[in-house]
């Protein structure tokens, strides 16, 4: 019986045997430095956008709060002026306008901004950050809002009043007696302001 020789095993070239090992080694290296830097750059751009939106939201909320508080203060002072006008009852034979608390300013200094006088423990033109009048002498609250009034005699029996409430846009302390508070035009670059205009008629007795 003749024996049959088995075929010799096929041997791959040296470089052929090392190619899969080299491919596996390259795949185990992970991400390249360029890919990592690109990912970090995209992350930084996205994070800066989120931070910018948050900042805009905070500024917008603070501005809305200031406007709402200023409007409430202006309406409060408008109501005080209406009550003050109740004292003005006659122009003949003597005008009793001088008996009012704030409207009498129209005689001495019309058409200019005036800081209304305070009433101890009751009324003050200075208000704290939540819009409450700072009426106590020992109150250490920060002054955040200022109220100024301007009066104009329209007719002998009608006075026009403008209530202006101002605040610092950077939310810092405001000086209600500063000279810049009495100029005709408010510096809207530094200050926010709310205006309320009302007409006050004499309350004649029957």
C-alpha positions in Angstrom: 0.0 0.0 0.0 1.4 3.3 -1.1 1.3 6.1 1.5 0.2 9.6 0.4 2.2 12.5 1.6 0.2 15.2 3.3 0.5 18.7 1.8 2.8 21.0 3.7 1.0 23.8 5.6 0.8 27.1 3.9 2.8 29.8 5.6 1.9 33.4 5.3 4.6 35.9 4.7 6.0 37.6 7.8 4.4 40.9 7.0 1.0 39.1 6.4 1.1 37.6 9.8 1.8 40.9 11.5 -0.9 43.0 9.7 -3.9 41.9 11.9 -1.8 42.4 15.0 -0.9 45.9 13.9 -4.5 46.7 13.1 -5.7 45.6 16.5 -3.0 47.7 18.1 -4.1 50.8 16.2 -7.7 50.2 17.2 -6.8 50.0 20.9 -5.3 53.5 20.9 -8.8 55.2 21.2 -9.4 58.8 20.1 -6.7 61.0 18.7 -5.7 64.3 20.3 -7.3 66.3 17.4 -10.6 64.6 18.0 -10.5 65.3 21.7 -9.6 69.0 21.1 -12.5 69.3 18.6 -14.9 67.8 21.1 -13.7 70.2 23.8 -14.1 73.2 21.5 -17.7 72.2 20.7 -18.4 71.8 24.4 -17.0 75.2 25.1 -19.1 76.9 22.4 -22.3 75.2 23.7 -21.5 76.1 27.3 -20.8 79.7 26.5 -24.2 79.9 24.7 -26.0 78.5 27.8 -24.2 81.0 30.1 -25.1 83.9 27.8 -28.7 82.9 27.8 -28.7 82.6 31.6 -27.2 86.0 32.0 -29.8 87.5 29.6 -32.5 85.8 31.6 -31.2 87.2 34.9 -30.9 90.7 33.6 -34.4 90.5 32.1 -35.9 89.3 35.3 -34.2 92.0 37.3 -35.4 94.7 34.9 -39.0 93.4 35.0 -38.9 93.4 38.8 -37.6 97.0 38.9 -40.3 98.2 36.5 -43.1 96.4 38.4 -41.9 97.8 41.8 -41.5 101.3 40.3 -44.9 101.2 38.8 -46.5 100.2 42.1 -44.6 103.0 43.8 -45.8 105.6 41.3 -49.4 104.5 41.6 -49.1 104.7 45.3 -47.9 108.3 45.1 -50.6 109.1 42.6 -53.2 108.0 45.1 -51.6 110.0 47.8 -51.8 113.1 45.6 -55.5 112.4 45.0 -56.1 112.3 48.8 -54.0 115.4 49.2 -56.3 117.2 46.7 -59.2 116.5 48.9 -58.0 119.4 51.2 -58.1 121.8 48.3 -61.7 123.0 48.4 -61.9 126.6 47.4 -60.1 129.4 45.6 -62.3 132.3 46.8 -62.2 134.4 48.9 -58.9 132.7 49.9 -57.2 129.8 48.1 -56.7 126.9 50.6 -54.1 125.2 48.4 -51.5 126.1 50.9 -53.1 123.7 53.4 -52.2 120.7 51.2 -49.1 118.6 51.9 -47.7 118.3 48.4 -49.8 120.2 45.9 -48.8 123.6 47.4 -45.4 123.0 45.7 -47.0 124.1 42.4 -47.0 127.7 43.7 -43.3 127.8 44.9 -41.6 125.7 42.2 -43.8 124.7 39.3 -42.6 122.6 36.3 -39.5 121.3 38.1 -38.8 118.0 39.8 -39.2 118.2 43.6 -38.4 115.7 46.3 -41.6 115.4 48.3 -41.2 116.0 52.0 -41.4 113.0 54.3 -44.0 112.4 56.9 -42.4 110.8 60.0 -43.4 107.1 60.4 -45.8 107.3 57.5 -44.5 108.5 54.1 -41.1 108.9 52.5 -39.9 109.5 48.9 -37.1 106.9 49.5 -38.0 103.2 49.1 -36.1 100.0 49.8 -35.6 97.2 47.2 -39.1 95.7 47.8 -40.8 99.1 47.4 -41.5 99.9 51.1 -41.1 103.5 52.2 -38.1 104.1 54.4 -39.8 106.2 57.1 -37.9 105.4 60.3 -34.9 107.5 61.1 -32.9 104.5 62.3 -33.9 102.3 59.3 -30.7 101.0 57.7 -32.5 99.7 54.6 -30.8 100.4 51.3 -32.4 103.1 49.2 -33.2 101.5 45.9 -36.0 103.8 44.5 -36.6 107.5 44.5 -39.9 109.4 43.9 -39.9 112.9 42.6 -43.0 115.1 41.7 -43.6 117.9 39.2 -46.6 120.1 39.2 -48.1 122.5 36.7 -51.1 124.8 37.1 -53.3 124.1 34.1 -56.3 126.2 35.2 -57.1 127.9 38.5 -59.0 124.8 39.5 -56.9 122.1 37.9 -53.3 121.0 38.6 -51.3 118.5 36.5 -48.9 116.3 38.4 -46.2 113.9 37.1 -44.9 111.2 39.4 -41.5 109.9 38.5 -39.9 106.8 40.2 -36.3 106.2 39.4 -33.7 103.4 40.2 -30.2 102.6 39.3 -29.9 100.0 36.5 -27.0 98.4 38.2 -29.1 97.9 41.3 -26.7 100.0 43.4 -27.7 102.5 46.1 -29.4 105.7 44.8 -29.1 109.2 46.2 -32.5 110.8 45.9 -31.1 114.3 46.7 -28.3 114.1 44.1 -28.3 117.1 41.7 -28.7 114.8 38.7 -32.1 113.8 40.1 -33.5 117.3 39.4 -32.5 117.8 35.8 -35.4 117.9 33.3 -34.4 114.7 31.4 -33.6 111.4 33.2 -30.3 109.8 32.3 -31.8 106.6 31.0 -28.3 105.1 30.4 -27.8 104.9 34.2 -31.3 105.0 35.6 -34.6 103.3 34.9 -37.7 105.3 35.4 -41.5 105.1 35.5 -43.8 108.1 34.9 -47.4 108.5 35.9 -49.4 111.6 35.0 -52.6 112.6 36.7 -54.9 115.6 36.9 -56.0 117.0 40.3 -59.1 119.1 40.4 -60.3 121.3 43.3 -62.8 119.5 45.5 -65.3 122.3 45.8 -67.8 122.1 48.5 -71.5 122.5 47.6 
